[in-house]
């Protein structure tokens, strides 16, 4: 029955949050690997979650990119109230994604869907260290970096390590190194092995993993059976305040290994 299914799902959510020692897990029916509607539902759930998490006053929400984040953003609803104002910023500078799924684009879409504001961080890819360092001195960039540092919420996704390395066109040497270090997961531009230990990091400005630990509201969104291993690896050392929004296919696969 539907009731049993709901109770079953609830049980799975509890088992997952307990297993990872995180604050909350929300599981959507289906498999986002091949059902786009699951991603739309992520949008509803993210909206409800942020509605509960974000306090009154001015909030700064730092977001990551990727297809999950982009599609989730498209299906968000309003979060702005008379007393609550939200500014969306990218969590980190360009880490090699196509325009439409870059953190800058995701934060713009989230702002428009939720009725908030956004600020972009313009840092081109492929820069010499010299140019990069002088760009960082630019007041307009400094200003956005300061906002990112002040964020009280972060929303991010989790991907498979080698898949993400290929998508970002990382070098052959980096690929070999990731394989040698058994990288299975990627989040925030960091690569993790099965134990959730960082094995490599793309040096970029913006939020660093140690900063995320200190942010009071953290929401991770990732689903699909194909991502189960990556989600499991990353979540092992995820900040304890994390809320994980995932789907049934990933959740069942994660619990199989427990
Ligand atoms: O590149 C940004 C990012 O959020 C990564 O940190 C993550 O691994 C990936 O995108 C997820 O992408 P997708 O949702 O397309 O699987």
py3Dmol code that shows the C-alpha trace and the ligand (Angstrom):
import py3Dmol

protein = """\
ATOM      1  CA  UNK A   1       0.000   0.000   0.000  1.00  0.00           C
ATOM      2  CA  UNK A   2       0.970   3.636  -0.337  1.00  0.00           C
ATOM      3  CA  UNK A   3       1.031   3.919   3.447  1.00  0.00           C
ATOM      4  CA  UNK A   4       3.517   1.073   3.767  1.00  0.00           C
ATOM      5  CA  UNK A   5       5.639   2.600   1.058  1.00  0.00           C
ATOM      6  CA  UNK A   6       5.705   5.895   2.908  1.00  0.00           C
ATOM      7  CA  UNK A   7       6.585   4.203   6.165  1.00  0.00           C
ATOM      8  CA  UNK A   8       9.276   2.211   4.362  1.00  0.00           C
ATOM      9  CA  UNK A   9      10.754   5.381   2.889  1.00  0.00           C
ATOM     10  CA  UNK A  10      10.692   7.020   6.292  1.00  0.00           C
ATOM     11  CA  UNK A  11      12.616   4.083   7.738  1.00  0.00           C
ATOM     12  CA  UNK A  12      15.211   4.347   4.968  1.00  0.00           C
ATOM     13  CA  UNK A  13      15.649   8.073   5.654  1.00  0.00           C
ATOM     14  CA  UNK A  14      16.237   7.348   9.315  1.00  0.00           C
ATOM     15  CA  UNK A  15      18.706   4.562   8.622  1.00  0.00           C
ATOM     16  CA  UNK A  16      20.715   6.740   6.259  1.00  0.00           C
ATOM     17  CA  UNK A  17      20.902   9.768   8.529  1.00  0.00           C
ATOM     18  CA  UNK A  18      21.922   7.527  11.426  1.00  0.00           C
ATOM     19  CA  UNK A  19      24.498   5.660   9.355  1.00  0.00           C
ATOM     20  CA  UNK A  20      26.242   8.860   8.265  1.00  0.00           C
ATOM     21  CA  UNK A  21      25.592  10.651  11.544  1.00  0.00           C
ATOM     22  CA  UNK A  22      23.979  13.582   9.748  1.00  0.00           C
ATOM     23  CA  UNK A  23      21.063  15.749  10.761  1.00  0.00           C
ATOM     24  CA  UNK A  24      18.523  14.625   8.195  1.00  0.00           C
ATOM     25  CA  UNK A  25      17.965  12.595   5.057  1.00  0.00           C
ATOM     26  CA  UNK A  26      15.031  13.004   2.666  1.00  0.00           C
ATOM     27  CA  UNK A  27      14.387  10.351   0.042  1.00  0.00           C
ATOM     28  CA  UNK A  28      12.361  10.953  -3.122  1.00  0.00           C
ATOM     29  CA  UNK A  29      10.745   7.950  -4.888  1.00  0.00           C
ATOM     30  CA  UNK A  30      12.388   6.869  -8.133  1.00  0.00           C
ATOM     31  CA  UNK A  31      15.804   7.006  -9.789  1.00  0.00           C
ATOM     32  CA  UNK A  32      17.156  10.307 -11.049  1.00  0.00           C
ATOM     33  CA  UNK A  33      19.527   8.457 -13.417  1.00  0.00           C
ATOM     34  CA  UNK A  34      16.611   8.059 -15.810  1.00  0.00           C
ATOM     35  CA  UNK A  35      13.659  10.003 -14.362  1.00  0.00           C
ATOM     36  CA  UNK A  36      13.862  13.758 -14.692  1.00  0.00           C
ATOM     37  CA  UNK A  37      10.752  14.171 -12.520  1.00  0.00           C
ATOM     38  CA  UNK A  38      12.806  13.110  -9.510  1.00  0.00           C
ATOM     39  CA  UNK A  39      14.972  16.195 -10.035  1.00  0.00           C
ATOM     40  CA  UNK A  40      11.895  18.410 -10.174  1.00  0.00           C
ATOM     41  CA  UNK A  41      10.857  16.956  -6.858  1.00  0.00           C
ATOM     42  CA  UNK A  42      14.299  17.800  -5.487  1.00  0.00           C
ATOM     43  CA  UNK A  43      13.350  21.405  -6.282  1.00  0.00           C
ATOM     44  CA  UNK A  44      10.209  21.215  -4.141  1.00  0.00           C
ATOM     45  CA  UNK A  45      12.043  19.521  -1.309  1.00  0.00           C
ATOM     46  CA  UNK A  46      14.961  21.925  -1.399  1.00  0.00           C
ATOM     47  CA  UNK A  47      12.494  24.817  -1.211  1.00  0.00           C
ATOM     48  CA  UNK A  48      10.721  23.268   1.790  1.00  0.00           C
ATOM     49  CA  UNK A  49      14.039  22.456   3.467  1.00  0.00           C
ATOM     50  CA  UNK A  50      15.437  25.971   3.041  1.00  0.00           C
ATOM     51  CA  UNK A  51      12.123  27.356   4.234  1.00  0.00           C
ATOM     52  CA  UNK A  52      12.669  25.475   7.500  1.00  0.00           C
ATOM     53  CA  UNK A  53      16.392  26.114   7.752  1.00  0.00           C
ATOM     54  CA  UNK A  54      16.819  29.758   6.773  1.00  0.00           C
ATOM     55  CA  UNK A  55      16.188  32.151   9.633  1.00  0.00           C
ATOM     56  CA  UNK A  56      14.513  35.544   9.350  1.00  0.00           C
ATOM     57  CA  UNK A  57      16.809  38.384   8.338  1.00  0.00           C
ATOM     58  CA  UNK A  58      19.455  38.426   5.626  1.00  0.00           C
ATOM     59  CA  UNK A  59      20.742  35.082   4.444  1.00  0.00           C
ATOM     60  CA  UNK A  60      23.566  34.298   2.075  1.00  0.00           C
ATOM     61  CA  UNK A  61      23.216  30.972   0.299  1.00  0.00           C
ATOM     62  CA  UNK A  62      26.322  29.675  -1.488  1.00  0.00           C
ATOM     63  CA  UNK A  63      25.585  27.150  -4.225  1.00  0.00           C
ATOM     64  CA  UNK A  64      27.558  24.772  -6.415  1.00  0.00           C
ATOM     65  CA  UNK A  65      26.970  23.881 -10.068  1.00  0.00           C
ATOM     66  CA  UNK A  66      26.254  20.696 -12.005  1.00  0.00           C
ATOM     67  CA  UNK A  67      23.167  19.274 -13.729  1.00  0.00           C
ATOM     68  CA  UNK A  68      21.463  18.215 -10.474  1.00  0.00           C
ATOM     69  CA  UNK A  69      21.798  21.713  -9.046  1.00  0.00           C
ATOM     70  CA  UNK A  70      20.689  23.326 -12.329  1.00  0.00           C
ATOM     71  CA  UNK A  71      17.520  21.230 -12.676  1.00  0.00           C
ATOM     72  CA  UNK A  72      16.713  21.457  -8.976  1.00  0.00           C
ATOM     73  CA  UNK A  73      16.994  25.247  -9.194  1.00  0.00           C
ATOM     74  CA  UNK A  74      14.508  25.389 -12.080  1.00  0.00           C
ATOM     75  CA  UNK A  75      11.843  23.837  -9.881  1.00  0.00           C
ATOM     76  CA  UNK A  76      12.207  25.883  -6.744  1.00  0.00           C
ATOM     77  CA  UNK A  77       9.469  28.090  -5.342  1.00  0.00           C
ATOM     78  CA  UNK A  78       9.423  31.322  -3.405  1.00  0.00           C
ATOM     79  CA  UNK A  79      11.420  31.655  -0.182  1.00  0.00           C
ATOM     80  CA  UNK A  80      11.380  35.399   0.194  1.00  0.00           C
ATOM     81  CA  UNK A  81       9.160  36.904   2.875  1.00  0.00           C
ATOM     82  CA  UNK A  82       8.771  40.337   4.333  1.00  0.00           C
ATOM     83  CA  UNK A  83      11.226  39.384   7.054  1.00  0.00           C
ATOM     84  CA  UNK A  84      13.550  37.041   5.198  1.00  0.00           C
ATOM     85  CA  UNK A  85      15.844  38.046   2.343  1.00  0.00           C
ATOM     86  CA  UNK A  86      18.118  35.660   0.532  1.00  0.00           C
ATOM     87  CA  UNK A  87      21.185  36.373  -1.543  1.00  0.00           C
ATOM     88  CA  UNK A  88      22.505  33.530  -3.711  1.00  0.00           C
ATOM     89  CA  UNK A  89      26.204  33.394  -4.561  1.00  0.00           C
ATOM     90  CA  UNK A  90      28.396  30.760  -6.235  1.00  0.00           C
ATOM     91  CA  UNK A  91      30.322  28.790  -3.615  1.00  0.00           C
ATOM     92  CA  UNK A  92      33.546  28.578  -5.616  1.00  0.00           C
ATOM     93  CA  UNK A  93      35.146  30.086  -8.694  1.00  0.00           C
ATOM     94  CA  UNK A  94      35.012  28.335 -12.082  1.00  0.00           C
ATOM     95  CA  UNK A  95      35.845  24.688 -11.739  1.00  0.00           C
ATOM     96  CA  UNK A  96      35.261  23.714 -15.333  1.00  0.00           C
ATOM     97  CA  UNK A  97      31.569  23.326 -16.075  1.00  0.00           C
ATOM     98  CA  UNK A  98      29.455  24.282 -19.073  1.00  0.00           C
ATOM     99  CA  UNK A  99      27.894  27.744 -18.805  1.00  0.00           C
ATOM    100  CA  UNK A 100      24.318  26.634 -18.052  1.00  0.00           C
ATOM    101  CA  UNK A 101      25.322  24.447 -15.122  1.00  0.00           C
ATOM    102  CA  UNK A 102      27.937  26.757 -13.620  1.00  0.00           C
ATOM    103  CA  UNK A 103      27.429  27.866 -10.036  1.00  0.00           C
ATOM    104  CA  UNK A 104      26.918  31.441 -11.302  1.00  0.00           C
ATOM    105  CA  UNK A 105      23.970  30.307 -13.441  1.00  0.00           C
ATOM    106  CA  UNK A 106      22.502  28.123 -10.703  1.00  0.00           C
ATOM    107  CA  UNK A 107      22.606  30.975  -8.200  1.00  0.00           C
ATOM    108  CA  UNK A 108      20.911  33.302 -10.710  1.00  0.00           C
ATOM    109  CA  UNK A 109      18.115  30.782 -11.357  1.00  0.00           C
ATOM    110  CA  UNK A 110      17.650  30.091  -7.645  1.00  0.00           C
ATOM    111  CA  UNK A 111      17.394  33.807  -6.956  1.00  0.00           C
ATOM    112  CA  UNK A 112      14.800  34.287  -9.661  1.00  0.00           C
ATOM    113  CA  UNK A 113      12.693  31.256  -8.641  1.00  0.00           C
ATOM    114  CA  UNK A 114      12.783  32.014  -4.927  1.00  0.00           C
ATOM    115  CA  UNK A 115      12.361  35.779  -5.254  1.00  0.00           C
ATOM    116  CA  UNK A 116      15.813  36.571  -3.890  1.00  0.00           C
ATOM    117  CA  UNK A 117      18.935  38.239  -5.257  1.00  0.00           C
ATOM    118  CA  UNK A 118      22.223  36.953  -6.585  1.00  0.00           C
ATOM    119  CA  UNK A 119      25.793  38.025  -7.195  1.00  0.00           C
ATOM    120  CA  UNK A 120      28.092  36.432  -9.738  1.00  0.00           C
ATOM    121  CA  UNK A 121      31.788  35.719  -9.386  1.00  0.00           C
ATOM    122  CA  UNK A 122      33.606  36.245 -12.672  1.00  0.00           C
ATOM    123  CA  UNK A 123      36.810  34.285 -12.723  1.00  0.00           C
ATOM    124  CA  UNK A 124      37.751  32.777 -16.063  1.00  0.00           C
ATOM    125  CA  UNK A 125      39.125  29.226 -16.215  1.00  0.00           C
ATOM    126  CA  UNK A 126      42.690  28.605 -17.456  1.00  0.00           C
ATOM    127  CA  UNK A 127      44.534  31.616 -16.080  1.00  0.00           C
ATOM    128  CA  UNK A 128      48.217  31.937 -15.334  1.00  0.00           C
ATOM    129  CA  UNK A 129      48.896  32.091 -11.608  1.00  0.00           C
ATOM    130  CA  UNK A 130      50.050  35.676 -12.024  1.00  0.00           C
ATOM    131  CA  UNK A 131      46.847  36.856 -13.709  1.00  0.00           C
ATOM    132  CA  UNK A 132      44.777  34.846 -11.261  1.00  0.00           C
ATOM    133  CA  UNK A 133      46.469  36.469  -8.270  1.00  0.00           C
ATOM    134  CA  UNK A 134      46.112  39.970  -9.627  1.00  0.00           C
ATOM    135  CA  UNK A 135      42.464  39.316 -10.490  1.00  0.00           C
ATOM    136  CA  UNK A 136      41.889  38.400  -6.860  1.00  0.00           C
ATOM    137  CA  UNK A 137      42.957  41.905  -5.911  1.00  0.00           C
ATOM    138  CA  UNK A 138      40.085  43.396  -7.915  1.00  0.00           C
ATOM    139  CA  UNK A 139      37.584  45.124  -5.594  1.00  0.00           C
ATOM    140  CA  UNK A 140      34.564  43.668  -7.448  1.00  0.00           C
ATOM    141  CA  UNK A 141      35.903  40.161  -6.933  1.00  0.00           C
ATOM    142  CA  UNK A 142      36.951  40.844  -3.344  1.00  0.00           C
ATOM    143  CA  UNK A 143      33.422  42.031  -2.639  1.00  0.00           C
ATOM    144  CA  UNK A 144      31.792  38.809  -3.827  1.00  0.00           C
ATOM    145  CA  UNK A 145      34.427  36.716  -2.056  1.00  0.00           C
ATOM    146  CA  UNK A 146      33.563  38.501   1.171  1.00  0.00           C
ATOM    147  CA  UNK A 147      29.875  37.682   0.652  1.00  0.00           C
ATOM    148  CA  UNK A 148      30.772  34.030   0.027  1.00  0.00           C
ATOM    149  CA  UNK A 149      32.782  34.002   3.258  1.00  0.00           C
ATOM    150  CA  UNK A 150      29.714  35.303   5.106  1.00  0.00           C
ATOM    151  CA  UNK A 151      27.319  32.656   3.775  1.00  0.00           C
ATOM    152  CA  UNK A 152      25.158  30.932   6.390  1.00  0.00           C
ATOM    153  CA  UNK A 153      23.916  28.214   4.067  1.00  0.00           C
ATOM    154  CA  UNK A 154      25.466  26.077   1.359  1.00  0.00           C
ATOM    155  CA  UNK A 155      23.714  23.862  -1.179  1.00  0.00           C
ATOM    156  CA  UNK A 156      25.866  21.431  -3.151  1.00  0.00           C
ATOM    157  CA  UNK A 157      25.861  18.209  -5.087  1.00  0.00           C
ATOM    158  CA  UNK A 158      28.073  15.138  -5.186  1.00  0.00           C
ATOM    159  CA  UNK A 159      29.472  13.479  -8.306  1.00  0.00           C
ATOM    160  CA  UNK A 160      31.510  10.457  -9.333  1.00  0.00           C
ATOM    161  CA  UNK A 161      35.240  11.216  -9.261  1.00  0.00           C
ATOM    162  CA  UNK A 162      36.449  10.022 -12.649  1.00  0.00           C
ATOM    163  CA  UNK A 163      33.293  11.130 -14.406  1.00  0.00           C
ATOM    164  CA  UNK A 164      33.756  14.636 -12.998  1.00  0.00           C
ATOM    165  CA  UNK A 165      37.473  14.668 -13.821  1.00  0.00           C
ATOM    166  CA  UNK A 166      36.656  13.782 -17.443  1.00  0.00           C
ATOM    167  CA  UNK A 167      33.851  16.348 -17.633  1.00  0.00           C
ATOM    168  CA  UNK A 168      36.283  18.997 -16.426  1.00  0.00           C
ATOM    169  CA  UNK A 169      38.883  17.846 -18.948  1.00  0.00           C
ATOM    170  CA  UNK A 170      41.503  17.276 -16.291  1.00  0.00           C
ATOM    171  CA  UNK A 171      44.910  16.136 -17.551  1.00  0.00           C
ATOM    172  CA  UNK A 172      46.012  12.528 -18.082  1.00  0.00           C
ATOM    173  CA  UNK A 173      48.428  12.873 -15.180  1.00  0.00           C
ATOM    174  CA  UNK A 174      45.640  14.001 -12.899  1.00  0.00           C
ATOM    175  CA  UNK A 175      43.435  11.112 -14.079  1.00  0.00           C
ATOM    176  CA  UNK A 176      46.191   8.595 -13.305  1.00  0.00           C
ATOM    177  CA  UNK A 177      46.748  10.177  -9.904  1.00  0.00           C
ATOM    178  CA  UNK A 178      43.010  10.040  -9.088  1.00  0.00           C
ATOM    179  CA  UNK A 179      42.881   6.363 -10.067  1.00  0.00           C
ATOM    180  CA  UNK A 180      45.993   5.553  -8.049  1.00  0.00           C
ATOM    181  CA  UNK A 181      44.431   7.207  -5.044  1.00  0.00           C
ATOM    182  CA  UNK A 182      41.132   5.353  -5.544  1.00  0.00           C
ATOM    183  CA  UNK A 183      39.102   8.542  -5.867  1.00  0.00           C
ATOM    184  CA  UNK A 184      35.393   7.693  -6.057  1.00  0.00           C
ATOM    185  CA  UNK A 185      33.595  10.909  -5.163  1.00  0.00           C
ATOM    186  CA  UNK A 186      33.804  14.608  -5.921  1.00  0.00           C
ATOM    187  CA  UNK A 187      32.215  17.598  -4.256  1.00  0.00           C
ATOM    188  CA  UNK A 188      33.198  21.291  -4.042  1.00  0.00           C
ATOM    189  CA  UNK A 189      36.136  20.579  -6.375  1.00  0.00           C
ATOM    190  CA  UNK A 190      37.585  18.073  -3.873  1.00  0.00           C
ATOM    191  CA  UNK A 191      38.084  14.384  -4.648  1.00  0.00           C
ATOM    192  CA  UNK A 192      37.467  11.682  -2.027  1.00  0.00           C
ATOM    193  CA  UNK A 193      38.308   7.991  -1.671  1.00  0.00           C
ATOM    194  CA  UNK A 194      35.855   5.369  -0.399  1.00  0.00           C
ATOM    195  CA  UNK A 195      36.580   6.316   3.202  1.00  0.00           C
ATOM    196  CA  UNK A 196      35.661   9.915   2.497  1.00  0.00           C
ATOM    197  CA  UNK A 197      39.265  11.131   2.766  1.00  0.00           C
ATOM    198  CA  UNK A 198      40.341  13.975   0.470  1.00  0.00           C
ATOM    199  CA  UNK A 199      42.830  12.710  -2.111  1.00  0.00           C
ATOM    200  CA  UNK A 200      42.980  15.780  -4.365  1.00  0.00           C
ATOM    201  CA  UNK A 201      41.708  19.325  -4.538  1.00  0.00           C
ATOM    202  CA  UNK A 202      41.273  21.711  -7.461  1.00  0.00           C
ATOM    203  CA  UNK A 203      42.824  24.953  -6.230  1.00  0.00           C
ATOM    204  CA  UNK A 204      40.112  27.580  -6.586  1.00  0.00           C
ATOM    205  CA  UNK A 205      38.898  30.595  -4.714  1.00  0.00           C
ATOM    206  CA  UNK A 206      35.717  30.643  -2.670  1.00  0.00           C
ATOM    207  CA  UNK A 207      34.520  28.204  -0.028  1.00  0.00           C
ATOM    208  CA  UNK A 208      36.983  25.580   1.104  1.00  0.00           C
ATOM    209  CA  UNK A 209      35.938  22.304   2.701  1.00  0.00           C
ATOM    210  CA  UNK A 210      37.016  23.477   6.154  1.00  0.00           C
ATOM    211  CA  UNK A 211      34.732  26.520   5.778  1.00  0.00           C
ATOM    212  CA  UNK A 212      31.756  24.296   4.967  1.00  0.00           C
ATOM    213  CA  UNK A 213      32.243  22.514   8.303  1.00  0.00           C
ATOM    214  CA  UNK A 214      31.465  25.778  10.062  1.00  0.00           C
ATOM    215  CA  UNK A 215      28.376  26.787   8.072  1.00  0.00           C
ATOM    216  CA  UNK A 216      25.239  26.112  10.067  1.00  0.00           C
ATOM    217  CA  UNK A 217      23.017  25.044   7.170  1.00  0.00           C
ATOM    218  CA  UNK A 218      24.352  22.551   4.657  1.00  0.00           C
ATOM    219  CA  UNK A 219      22.198  20.755   2.092  1.00  0.00           C
ATOM    220  CA  UNK A 220      23.607  18.059  -0.210  1.00  0.00           C
ATOM    221  CA  UNK A 221      21.528  16.994  -3.215  1.00  0.00           C
ATOM    222  CA  UNK A 222      22.459  13.903  -5.200  1.00  0.00           C
ATOM    223  CA  UNK A 223      20.569  10.873  -6.436  1.00  0.00           C
ATOM    224  CA  UNK A 224      20.606   8.021  -8.936  1.00  0.00           C
ATOM    225  CA  UNK A 225      21.795   4.459  -8.512  1.00  0.00           C
ATOM    226  CA  UNK A 226      24.976   5.328 -10.415  1.00  0.00           C
ATOM    227  CA  UNK A 227      25.979   7.831  -7.732  1.00  0.00           C
ATOM    228  CA  UNK A 228      25.408   5.608  -4.687  1.00  0.00           C
ATOM    229  CA  UNK A 229      29.097   4.819  -4.179  1.00  0.00           C
ATOM    230  CA  UNK A 230      30.088   8.471  -4.537  1.00  0.00           C
ATOM    231  CA  UNK A 231      27.382   9.675  -2.159  1.00  0.00           C
ATOM    232  CA  UNK A 232      28.363   7.054   0.394  1.00  0.00           C
ATOM    233  CA  UNK A 233      32.049   7.990   0.225  1.00  0.00           C
ATOM    234  CA  UNK A 234      31.506  11.748   0.497  1.00  0.00           C
ATOM    235  CA  UNK A 235      28.866  11.456   3.232  1.00  0.00           C
ATOM    236  CA  UNK A 236      31.183   9.466   5.518  1.00  0.00           C
ATOM    237  CA  UNK A 237      33.006  12.632   6.550  1.00  0.00           C
ATOM    238  CA  UNK A 238      30.322  15.162   5.653  1.00  0.00           C
ATOM    239  CA  UNK A 239      29.624  17.945   8.168  1.00  0.00           C
ATOM    240  CA  UNK A 240      27.226  16.629  10.823  1.00  0.00           C
ATOM    241  CA  UNK A 241      24.725  19.423  10.164  1.00  0.00           C
ATOM    242  CA  UNK A 242      24.202  18.195   6.587  1.00  0.00           C
ATOM    243  CA  UNK A 243      20.737  17.472   5.220  1.00  0.00           C
ATOM    244  CA  UNK A 244      20.942  14.946   2.388  1.00  0.00           C
ATOM    245  CA  UNK A 245      18.288  15.040  -0.310  1.00  0.00           C
ATOM    246  CA  UNK A 246      18.510  11.890  -2.420  1.00  0.00           C
ATOM    247  CA  UNK A 247      16.347   9.338  -4.229  1.00  0.00           C
ATOM    248  CA  UNK A 248      15.143   5.816  -3.587  1.00  0.00           C
ATOM    249  CA  UNK A 249      17.531   4.202  -6.082  1.00  0.00           C
ATOM    250  CA  UNK A 250      20.612   5.747  -4.466  1.00  0.00           C
ATOM    251  CA  UNK A 251      19.297   5.197  -0.934  1.00  0.00           C
ATOM    252  CA  UNK A 252      18.629   1.480  -1.437  1.00  0.00           C
ATOM    253  CA  UNK A 253      22.038   0.988  -2.992  1.00  0.00           C
ATOM    254  CA  UNK A 254      23.757   2.875  -0.151  1.00  0.00           C
ATOM    255  CA  UNK A 255      22.044   0.730   2.485  1.00  0.00           C
ATOM    256  CA  UNK A 256      22.972  -2.497   0.680  1.00  0.00           C
ATOM    257  CA  UNK A 257      26.570  -1.914   1.639  1.00  0.00           C
ATOM    258  CA  UNK A 258      25.784  -1.286   5.317  1.00  0.00           C
TER     259      UNK A 258
END
"""
ligand_1 = """\
16
LIG
O 31.027 20.858 -10.673
C 30.085 21.153 -9.702
C 29.470 19.919 -9.098
O 28.539 20.304 -8.117
C 30.459 18.938 -8.507
O 30.962 19.333 -7.259
C 29.668 17.663 -8.488
O 30.484 16.516 -8.428
C 28.957 17.754 -9.804
O 28.800 19.142 -10.090
C 27.653 17.041 -9.872
O 27.185 17.160 -11.180
P 25.877 16.455 -11.692
O 24.760 16.951 -10.884
O 25.791 16.875 -13.127
O 26.079 14.986 -11.533
"""
view = py3Dmol.view(width=600, height=400)
view.addModel(protein, "pdb")
view.setStyle({"model": 0}, {"cartoon": {"style": "trace"}})
view.addModel(ligand_1, "xyz")
view.setStyle({"model": 1}, {"stick": {}})
view.zoomTo()
view.show()
